[in-house]
Amino acid sequence: MLSDVLIFLVAAVVFVPLAQRLKLGAVLGYLIAGVVIGPFVLGLVSNVDSIRQISDLGVVLMLFVIGLELEPKRLAEMRKTVFSAGSFQVAFSGAALGGGLLLFGLDVKAALIGGFALALSSTAIAVAMMTERNLLPTPSGQMAFGISLFQDLAAIPLLTVIPLIGVAAVAASSGGAHAAHATGWLAVAEAVGAIVSVVLLGLYAMRPLLRLIAATGLREVFTAFALLIVLGIAQLMSFVGLSAGLGAFIAGVLLASSEYRHALETDIEPFKGLLLGLFFVSVGMAGDFGLLQTHPATIAALLLGFMVLKLTTLWVVARLFGVNLRERWLFSILITQGSEFAFVLFLVARDASVLTQEWAALLTMTVALSMAVTPLLLVAYEWWAARRECAADQRPADAIDEKEARVIIAGFGRFGQIIGRLLFANGINAVVLDHDPDQIELLRRFGYKVFYGDATRLDLLHAAGADRATLLINAIDDVEDSLMLTDLVNENFPHLKMIARARNVRHYVELRKRGVRLVERELFESSVRAGRHALEAMGFDRFRARELADTFRRHNIRVTEAAVPLFGDDDKLVSAAKAGRDELAEQMARDRARFDAEHEAESQRGWH
């Protein structure tokens, strides 16, 4: 087991950073690692079942942590997404996929069970991809997550119904239908009892127990108890044939409003990340790649048909339930893959004689491949979306009719907006130029007169009235474009005063070398002010903190200005930087001595 863990760690360290570097995402990196070290490629790890059992805990812990972030009130607000959209998606996708399996020659019962199993999606993979890209808080991310929750719930009746169908078929031929009926109802009663038990434990037992454990003051015991809660609930749910992750999620939701939420989340997070990575590796190892040699055409047809049908049905669900047009394909791709629960459902269906062993293996392989294809689809979508945005930027520049404006603002991002708002608030009109179409439409809705166009184009500057304007605010974010605009203005509009934004010292120097007198480093003033607040927080009185901050500010500006003619000569620049640091240290030492001597007088006089 130790050697298997070592191989897993090496594979993860090699393949996950490589996949990240290729912008394929961590999930695909883990899956590739599993394929490579698994029995069908290098065969370095053969004990796949044992690793899979351990790695399943990663999904359980992930759902517990997600539950901790969803208070019951918020979950109630998501009920439309979870139950309405979720139930429609499972029914719609399940029926479409079941119909597709009928075309492959399966009987009606097998096709429906297979279709509904394929309608489920992998919460682990979907959440991992959304977390990587910070998509979980977005509307499409919330819809995808809500539907995934319902899919986990839908696995319960499916797990209950499959044995019932199989046993009923056997019982009907042997006259034991009554016994099969009783067995089915017993399974349902056990499932309901387990869920009710988890809810009661969460409501009435967990908080008092957590309070007792926390009172010991032993962090490791609290961590052990947190794991005990999750694993105990997982074992209870597994015992009655339900999703262990669903039980953990319910427990997390019930503890979401408790005072121990953040402590639980912090303690479980490291275990969750490691075991979730192991889960993805185990999925890669579990694929029966021998089927690719014996049934390549069938596997290809199943995978293509599955992906097309599920993507299409998910897009329809997104449209019907209000996902905006730009995010529908993103939403569809996030949950288009098969679910880890499908592996269990196909296994149960095979044991119940609902699916043949061959079809169970083929469908399992289809799900495993869909898990690998989904991250690639997401990368392809992001590439296409970026190309589409670039194409949108190619629209013709807006016609500008602001003849009386004496100020031009080039770039209306976070820097330009503050300047523009200050000018507008004081009755000074301005022509604003920006090249982000979405930004322009948003600002126009709030009453700003913003025009689409590239400020580095001479014809656009003429149209904006640069020959009549008094001032140009160069607030462009991109350094090269900012310098290009500066050169263009210097050459064609020498009368135009300019205030420029500098991203860093090098940008500042390049602007000053071009003759721009008023240059503001975008973070300098706010950073100095934050440093002043830091001094106050550490016990300095406000007068002393202000004086020290002003001293630093004056010194930094003087040293930076002195470095302008030295840029290009690295030796002189390094020497000047060292001399500047020495000068600052001496000046600060003198200031400290002076302030210590005058501290009593200054404290009495104060500063407000």
Secondary structure, 3 states (H helix, E strand, C coil): CHHHHHHHHHHHHHHHHHHHHCCCCHHHHHHHHHHHHCCCCCCCCCCHHHHHHHHHHHHHHHHHHHHHCCCHHHHHHCHHHHHHHHHHHHHHHHHHHHHHHHHCCCCHHHHHHHHHHHHCCCHHHHHHHHHHCCCCCCHHHHHHHHHHHHHHHHHHHHHHHHHHHHHHHHHHHHCCHHHHHHHHHHHHHHHHHHHHHHHHHHHHHHHHHHHHHHHCCCHHHHHHHHHHHHHHHHHHHHHCCCCHHHHHHHHHHHCCCCCCHHHHHHHHHHHHHHHHHHHHHHHHHHCCCCHHHHCHHHHHHHHHHHHHHHHHHHHHHHHHCCCCHHHHHHHHHHCCCCCHHHHHHHHHHHHCCCCCHHHHHHHHHHHHHHHHHHHHHHHHHHHHHHHHHHHHCCCCCCCCCCCCCCEEEECCCHHHHHHHHHHHHCCCCCEEEECCHHHHHHHHHCCCCEEECCCCCHHHHHHCCCCCCCEEEECCCCHHHHHHHHHHHHHHCCCCEEEEEECCHHHHHHHHHCCCCEEEECCHHHHHHHHHHHHHHCCCCHHHHHHHHHHHHHHHHHHHHHHHHHCCCHHHHHHHHHHHHHHHHHHHHHHHHHHHHHHHHHHHHCCC
